[in-house]
Structure formats: C-alpha cells, structure tokens
Amino acid sequence: MKIALAGMAHESNTFNKLTTGLDSFNLASGESFRTSGKTFITATAIYNELTDAGADVVPIYFARAIPSGTVKRVAYEYIKAQIIAGLSKNGPWDAVCLALHGSMAAEGEPDPEGDLLISIRQITGFDIPIVCALDMHATITERMVFLSNGYAAFRTAPHIDEKETGIRAAKILLKSLKENKKTINAFIKIPILVSGEQSETRVDPAKTLFKSLDLYDKEPNVLCTSYTMGFPWADSPHGGAGALVTGWADNKEELEVLAKKMAAEFWNKRSEFTFSTEAMTPDEAVSKALETTEYPLIISDSADNPTAGASQDTTQFLKKMIDNNIRNAVYTCIADPEAYDECTTHQIGDTFKLTFGGAFSEKEEEKITLEVKLINFADYENTEYVILQSKDVTFTLSEKRCATYKPETLRNLGLKPEKFNIIGIKAGYLSPEYMAIAKKNILALTQGDTALELKNLPYKITPRPIYPLDPDMKFDASASENK
C-alpha cells in the first residue's frame, strides 16, 4: 500500500485585520515533519499508525500556523502547490491521508480545504480513498463532504487528543483498503455558533454529546462519528456546527439517519451551551482580583486570545490591572515588534516610558504609554520576549504573536506562575496545565477579535438564521438534507 500523507492547518479569524503570510507557518517537506517537535502531532500519529500496519507512507508537505487573520492568497497557493507537486511527482497512489484543521480562510477562497481536495482529486481521480483528520472546530463544506471518503475530528476541548484523532483517521483508511470497500460521509449542518468557552468537554452538554460518539462508532456500518463545532470567529458562508458520520458507502441511508439523530441531540442541547467558567465584565474581574484571597486567581483576557486568531495587541485589561493597583500580578503576553525593539535599546534594570499596543489591529485606543522597569530578556519557542514591570504588575511583551495558554511559557522566561496572586493571560478556557495550578479562574468579557459575546461580532455573510444570533429560530434535523 502506497499512501501519501500531507498536512495543512490554520484556524483563520476573519475579524482580525492582520492577514497571515507564509512566514507565519511552520513548514516541513518529506520526513522532516517528524522532527518538528509538537508542531505536527496529528500527522505524526497518522504516519506511525499507517507504517505500523505495513503501509509505504510517503510524507509530502506540511504547513501549520498559530491561528490568526485570513491567509494571504499567495501563501495558500504556495502551500497547495507544494502538496500537489509532491503528489504528482511521487504517484501513483493507493490512498491519501491529510491532517487538516478545517477552518482555514484564504483571500478570495473561503473554503481552502475543499479547494485543496479538488486539486488532489484531479491527480488521483475518485477510485482511491482520501481520509482526513480535522480539528474539532472545523467548518465543514459541501465540497469537503463530497471529495473526501472519511473524517475523524478531535473530541476534546481543550484539545488533548490530537494523537488519538490521527490514529482514528488512519484506521478508517486502513479498514477501507483492507476490505476493499468504499466509504462515504453523511453530514447534517447544525445552525449554531458556539465558542470553545461554552463547549468544554469536561462539562455538559459537550461532555455527554462527545462521549456518545464512542457508542455511535460501534454501530453497524459506521467507521467514525464526529461533531464539528465550526469556528465562531470567522464570518463564513459555511458557518455553523455539524454532525458528521463516516461509514460504508453501501449503507448511505443508515449513515444519514444517524447523522440526523446526532444533529437533533446537539440542537436540543443548544440552550445548555453556556460558560463553564465564571464570566464577567473586565471591571468586575478586577474587583474580584482585589477582593479574593484564593491564589492564584487566573483571569482570561478572553477577547484577545491569539490561539483563536486574535491580534494579541490589546492593552485595556492590563491597564486596568495596573491602574487599580493589583498586587503581585503577572500578565502575558502583548505582541508588539516596535515596542520590543525599543526595549532592546535599554539595559536590564532601566526605568523608562514605553508606548505599546495596537501594533496589528491599528486601534489607537489600544496604544498606551507606561513607565516600566526592564526586568529581563528571554526567548522561547522561536519568539523573543522582554519582561517588564509597572507598579506591582509584571508583564511580558513579545516581538511577534505567540501562544500564551500554558504556564510553561512563563517558566521558560524565568517566572514562576504559582508565586503570583493574580495571573492575567490572553486566552479563553484554561489549558489543563493552568487548571492544575488555578485556585480560581475567571473569563473577563473583554472586547476584541475573539469576543465571547458573539452577538457583538459583525457577521455579514454567515448563513442566517443561526443560533444564538437568532434565538427564536426553528430547526428540524430530521427534515435536513445530507450535504
């Protein structure tokens, strides 16, 4: 069995005006993707599962970037060209397996995954199977349903099952090849927008819904079931969640019945998708920080979450912490390349006035000037940081956008998160690592590209009606057509 393996993953926040260029992607060709640490976990799991089964797996090309704004068309076309060139050069193939995200948006192309699949089918034809691994927050399109023979999506939020998802995708493909039978997808779009902070799988309703997939996978003629949550911070013509079933093509009607059942169960829980973490206004969050004695208290500056594609340059919550004299606090992290460069002209221990904020969003109200003390410089995961202090708040500034959802980042900068009373982070729901050290945590409902109050976002092309923007809408899963 000769199987091609490739990957393309980006979660595109169309409300972030900063476009994503090729320089934002981690890129790997051939076998080099296996030495890229934690960058390509799902693709590595697929590779290992297929090779362990005796397949000749040929890695083609892999691209993955931290969530951000719409991908520049030239960047997307370059990534696609590398994958297509590798497929053309190294074929013929018995199968193709892809590690995708599912919610990429490129300039002029709102469905890059579907577009990529079209180009792949032009090379392979429709006689060989293509199976894809997806993020839980994939936005499924009609082209994706039709052009791929199977899908496996993450089942945990926060996402801790990237490896397991890769294994499930590989097993779909192996079973199809072993039994020489064609697989097919049944998909029902569910008209609902749900943020990750309202659908953590450690609590209901997501906990029960995603646990039910283990049982549905065991039904006759079913190979894999998935709930895809869609990505709420994208104004997409394909927006919304979905129930997705992969199984044997000869049993299409059974698969469609199950997809409709799953969609109905999800829809009936729609009003239960509420914040699993205490949520409040920024002012209320600061008041809590002043009153509490449960340390550390972790506060998420939720609307500027870089791992959901925000610009990571808002300053208002940090300023509230400083202006209200929050004691023994740390805040991470604001990205501002020019401000970082300004800091490099000073020495450790210097005190000076620094202007920063709004570097990418170009919002003047985010640009602030503070008197700061330079504590240290550091680097971690290919990002340069400066550690600063204003009053009793220590905060970090980076020279480019970066992930801030794990305490390991602070530790690698020489800061011990457990030693602070208050920890402010640009994130949504807490990672398991932060949950392990938090005595209490709060979602501050700030303003930005990842605002959790979805009704405040400027949707223009997302299909309507859609819940909760249209709370009184009706939806009958049993009457919905398989896409």
N, C-alpha and C positions, 0 to 999 in steps of 0.2 A: 504493500500500500504506500503510494507516494502522496504525501499530504502537504500542501502549502500552508504556512502559518504567517499571519501578519497582524498588525495592531494599529489602531487609530483612535485616540481617546482625548476628547476635550468637552467639558461642560461649558457651554457658551451663554453668558449672561448678556442678553441683548440690551439691558438697561444700563450697562456700563459702556460709556462712550469710548473707552480705550480699546482699540482693536488689537487683536493678537497676531503677532508676526511669527515667522518661522523661528526667530531667535528665542522665543518663549518655550519652544518644545524641546523635550528630551528626545533625541533621535538615535536610532540604532539600526544597523543593517546586518543581516545574516546572524551568525551565532553571537554577536556582541551583545545582543539584548539580554542574554543570560548572565552577564557580568555587571548589569546596571543596578545592582542592589535591589531596592524595593520599588523601583520605577515600573517594572513590568511584571508584577506578581501574577496576574491572571494568565498572561501569555506564557509565562514560565511553567505554571501549573498545567496548562494545555499541552505544552511540549513534553513535559515529563510523563503525563498520563498516556499520550499517544506513543511515545518511544518505548515506554514500558510494555506496551501492547504489541511491540514489534513493528510499528509503522516507521517508514522512512520519512521523517519530518524535515522539511526544508524551510527554515526561517527566511522570510523575505525582507520586510521593513517594518519598523515600529516607531510610532510618534505619540507622545503623551505630554500634556502641559497642564499646569495648575489652572483651574477654572478662571476665566476672565471674560473680556468682551468678545464680540463677534470675530471670528477668524478671518484674517485677510485672505482674499480670494487667491492671491498668488501663493500664499503659504499652503492652503488646502490643495491647490492644484499640484504643487510640488510633491506633497506627501502622497497624493493619489498616484502621481506619475511614477514615483519610486516603487509603489506596490504593484502597479500594472506592468512596469518594465520587468520586475522580478518574476512575475507570473508568466509573462510572455517568453522570457528567456529560458526558464527552467522547466517548463512543462514538457509533455502532458501530465495532467494530474488525475488522481483518483478521488480527491476531495480537497476542500479548502476550509480552514478554521480561522476565525477572526476574533480578536479581542478588541471590542469597540466600547465606547461609552453609550452612545445612543441619543445624546442631546447636544451634538455639535451644530453650530450655525455658522455658515461662511457668507461673506459678502455676495449677495445675489443668489445664494443657494441655501434655503432653509432646511434642506434635508441631505446633508453631505453623505450620511451613511447609505441612504438609498441610492444616491448618485454613484458612490463607490461600487455598490453591488451591481448596478447596471454595467459599469465598465468591466467588472470582473466576469459577469455573465457573457459579455461579448467575446471574452477569451475562452472561457470554459464551456460555454453552452449550458443547457439545462439538464444534461444527463448525469452530472456528478453532484454530490451533496455539498452544500455550504452551510456550516453551522457557526453561530456567533455567540460569544459571551457578552453580556451587557451590564451596565450599572443599573442599580435599582431605579434611578431617576431618569432612565431612558424615555424619550418621547417617540413612540412607535408610529411609523407612517405606513401607508398602503404599500409603497414600494418595498419597504423592509419586510413586510409580511409576505409578499409575493415572491421576492427574489432570493430569500434565504429559506433553507429547509428546516431550520430549528434554532431555538434561542434558549439560553439559560441566563437569568438575571440574578444579581445579588439579592439576598433575602434578609440582610441585617442593616440597620441604621442606628448608630454609626456602622460604617461598612467594615466588618471584620471577617468577611467570608469571600474575599477575592480569590483565594486559592481554591476553595471548595467550588466556587462558581466555574472556574476554569476546568476543574475536573468533571463537573456535570456536563459542560459543553462538549468536552472530548468524548465522554461516554455516549452521548447522543450520536455523535458521528461514528464511533466505533461500532455501535449496535446496528446502525443503518448499513454500514459496509459489510459487517459480518453476516447479516441476514439478507443482504442484497435487496432491501426493500426501501421504497421511497417514503420520506417523512414530509409532513406539511404543518403549517401553523393555522390555528384558529385564534382570532383576535377580536375582542369587543372593546371599543373605546368607551371610557367612563368619563363623562363631562364634569371633571372636578379638578381643582388646583389645590394641592396640598404641599405645605412646606415640610422639610425634614423634621423641624422642631415640633410638628404636630403629628408625626408618624414614626416616632422612635419605636423600634421593635422590641424594646424591653418592657413596654406597657401596651395596654389595649387602647384602641382596637387593632393596631398594626400587629401586636404580638399574636393575637388569635388568628388574624387573617393570614399572616405569613406562615404560621405553624400549620395551618390547614393544607398548605402546599405539599407538605411531606406525605399526607394521606392521598391527595389527588394524584401525586406522581405514581402511586401504586395501582391506580385504576387501569383496567384492561385497555390496551392500545394507546396509552399515554406514556410519553417518554419524559416530559418535563413540563411543569407549570410555573408560571411567573406572574406576579403583579408588577407592573411598571408604573411608577408614580408620576412620570413626567417631570418636567423641571419648571417650577413656577416663576423663576426669574428670567424667563425668556418669553417674548411676545412672538409666538409661533403659530402659523396656520394649522399646525398639527397638535397644538397644546392639549393637555389632559392626561389622565391616568388610563390604565387599561388592564384587561385580563387576557393573558397570553398562554396558549396551550400548544405544545408540540407533540405530535404523535404520528401514527402510521397513516399514510395518505388514503389507504383503502377504507379508513374509518372516519372520514371527514365529518360526517354528521354527528357522530358521538363527541368528537372534539369540540364542535361548535356548541353542543348542548352544555358541555362542561364549562366552556368559556362564558356562556351566558349566566350559568349558575354562579360562577365566581364573581362576575361583574355585579350581579344582583346583591350578593352578600357584601361586597365592598360598598356599593351605593347605599345600602340600608344602614351602614355604619357612618355615613358622611357627617352627621352632626356630632359624632364622638371624636372626630379628629380635632382635638384641642391641645393646647400647650401642655406637655408633660412636665415642664419646668415652670416655676412661678415666673410670670411675666408682668412687667410694669413699665411705667414711663421712666425716662432717664432720671428725672428729678426724684421720683420715688425710690429708684435704685440707689441713688446717692444717699438719700435719707436712711435707707436700710443699712448702708455701709457705715454710717455714723452711729447707728443705734446698736448694731449687732455685737455680740461677744463670741459668736460662733466662727472661729477662724480655722483655716482660711475660707473666706467668702469669695466665690468666683462669680464675676459679673460679665456676661457676654454682651459686647457692643454688637448686637446681632445684625444690624443693617449694613455693616461694612465687613462682611465675612469673606475673606479672599478665597477660601475653599468652596465658596458658592459663586465666585466670579466677581465680587465687589472690587472697587478701585483701591481699597485699603489706604485711603488718604484722608479720611475724615478725622477731625480733631476735637469735635464738640464734647464728646464724653470724657476724653482725657482732660479737657479744660475744666469740666465740671468737677472732676475729682480733685484737681489742683486748687481751684477757686474755693472749694468747700473744705479745704484742709483735711482731706482724707489722710490718715496716718498709716505709716508703714505699708505702703501700697506699691504694686508694680503693674505696669500696663504694657501690653505687647500686641501688635507692633505697627507702627506707621511707616509706610513706604514713601520715600521722598529722595530721589537721587541727588538733587541740587543741595538740599539741606545736609545730606550725608557728606557731600564733597566739602561743604562749608566747615563741617566739624573736623575734617581731616587737616584743616589749617590751624587747629588748636592743639594744645597739649593736654594730656590727662591731668585732671585737677583744675583746669582753667574754668572760670565762670564768665559767661558771655551771653549776649542776647542772640537768639536764634529764631528766624522766621521759617515756618514749615507748614505743610498741609495743602490739600487741593492739588497735588502735583499731577494727578492723572485726570481727575474729574473737572479740573479747572474751575472749581467753585470758590469764589473769592471769600465766601463766609467761612470756609474751612481753613483759610490761611491765618495763622495766629503767630504772635511773637511772644516768647517767654524768655525769662532769664534762666539759664540752665547751667549745671555743672557737668563737665565731661568726666564720666566715671571710667570708661574703658572702651576699647575697640575689640571686636571679635568677628569670627567668621564661622559659618555652619551651613553645610549642605549647599555650597557654592554661592552663598549670599554673605555680603559684608554688613555688619551691624555696628552701630555706636550705641553705647549705654549712657543715658543722661539722667539727671535728677533735677526736679523743680519742686521746691519745698520738700515735702516728705514722700513724694511720688517718684519712683524710679520708672523710667520708660525706655523703650528701645525704638530706634529708627533704623530702617534698612535702606540699602541702595537700590533694591528692586522688590517687587511684590514677592511674598513668600507665605508659606503655610504657618499658622500660629496655633494650631489646635492641640499640640502636645506639649506637656511640661518639659520634655526632653530638650526643646529649643532653648528655654531659659537656662536649664542646667548646663548646656554646652556653651552658654555665654557667661558662665560663672555665677549665675544667680540661682539660689535655691528657693523654688516656689513655696515650699512648706514654711519658710521663715517669714513670709509676708502675711499680714492680716487680710488684705484685700488684693485680689488678682483680677485685673481687667484684661480681657482678651477679645480680639476681633474674631469672633466665632459664633456659631449658632448653638446647637446642642453640644454638650461636652463629650470629648473623647473618653473612652474607658480609663485612660491614664489620668486625666484630670478628675474624672468622677471618683477615682480612688483616693484622691487627697482632699477633695472638697468636703467641708463640713456643711456647707450650704451653697447653692448656686441660683442665680437669677438671670433671666433674659431681660435685658434693657431694650425696650422697643424704640430703638433709635431710628433715624432717617438715613436712607442710603440705597445702594443698588440691590441689597438683599433685605429690604424692609419686610418684616414678618406680617404686617397688616396688609395683605395682598390687595385689598380694595383701594389702597392708596397708590398702587402702581399704574403707570399709563398704558394699559393694554389697548392695542388698536386692531390687531389682526388675529388675535386668539379667538377661536370659534365661540360664539355666544348663542344661546345662554350657556353659562357654565357656573357651577357651584364653587365657592360661596359668593362670587360676584353677583350672581342672580339666585338668591337664596330660595325663591319660591318655584324654581323650575321643576319640570317633571321629567323623569327618565324611566323608561321601561326596558330593562336589559333583555327580556325575552323577545321583544319586538325589534331589537337592534340587529343590523346586518353584520355578518363576519366581514372584516376588511382584509 
